[in-house]
Amino acid sequence: MKSILLSLIVLACSMGLNAQLRFPKSERIDISKMNIIYSHSIVDPVLSTEREEYEIMQIGDKYIKYDDYNRFRVDSVMLSVDSTSK
């Protein structure tokens, strides 16, 4: 019963937040001509752990951007949401 109540509270809060989200108007400064995605393996020999992260390099006419691939995916989603809200 407690888990159902908690789920309902979380659902109600998230619905309220979704209704209030407003994305700022973005300005295009360049268009990416080439996207290169890197697989970055991080090995910790002391803890014997390994993890893999993805990065992206976007090359345009004026700018080059190197960033985390997950952040790039979130930005793409936000841009698509922004363009459909007109």
C-alpha positions in Angstrom: 0.0 0.0 0.0 2.8 2.4 0.9 4.5 1.7 -2.5 1.3 2.5 -4.4 0.9 5.7 -2.4 4.5 6.7 -3.0 4.2 5.9 -6.8 1.1 8.1 -7.0 2.9 11.0 -5.2 5.9 10.7 -7.6 3.6 10.6 -10.6 1.6 13.6 -9.5 4.8 15.6 -8.9 6.3 14.7 -12.2 3.1 15.6 -14.0 3.1 19.0 -12.3 6.8 19.6 -13.3 6.2 18.6 -16.9 3.4 21.2 -17.2 5.7 23.9 -15.8 8.9 23.2 -17.9 9.8 26.0 -20.3 12.9 25.6 -22.5 14.9 28.8 -23.2 15.1 29.8 -26.8 18.3 28.5 -28.3 20.5 30.3 -30.8 22.2 28.4 -33.6 25.9 29.4 -33.8 27.1 26.7 -36.3 26.0 23.6 -38.0 27.8 20.3 -37.4 29.4 19.0 -40.6 30.9 15.9 -39.0 30.1 14.0 -35.8 32.7 11.6 -34.4 31.7 9.3 -31.5 34.5 8.0 -29.3 34.4 5.0 -27.0 36.5 5.8 -23.9 37.5 2.9 -21.7 38.5 3.7 -18.1 40.4 1.0 -16.2 41.2 1.2 -12.5 44.0 -1.4 -11.9 43.7 -1.0 -8.1 40.0 -1.7 -7.9 40.1 -4.0 -10.9 37.1 -2.2 -12.5 36.5 -1.0 -16.0 33.8 1.3 -17.4 33.1 2.6 -20.8 32.0 6.2 -21.6 31.1 7.7 -24.9 32.1 11.2 -26.1 31.3 13.1 -29.3 33.3 15.6 -31.3 31.2 17.8 -33.5 33.0 19.7 -36.3 31.4 22.7 -37.9 32.6 25.5 -40.2 33.5 27.9 -37.3 33.5 25.7 -34.1 34.6 22.3 -32.8 32.8 20.9 -29.8 33.9 17.9 -27.7 31.4 16.7 -25.1 29.8 13.8 -23.3 27.6 11.8 -25.7 24.8 11.4 -23.2 24.7 15.2 -22.7 24.5 15.5 -26.5 21.5 13.2 -26.6 19.7 15.2 -23.9 20.4 18.5 -25.8 19.0 16.9 -29.0 15.8 15.9 -27.2 15.4 19.4 -25.7 15.9 20.9 -29.1 13.3 18.7 -30.6 10.9 19.5 -27.8 11.6 23.2 -28.2 10.9 23.1 -32.0 7.6 21.2 -31.6 6.2 23.7 -29.0 5.8 26.5 -31.5 
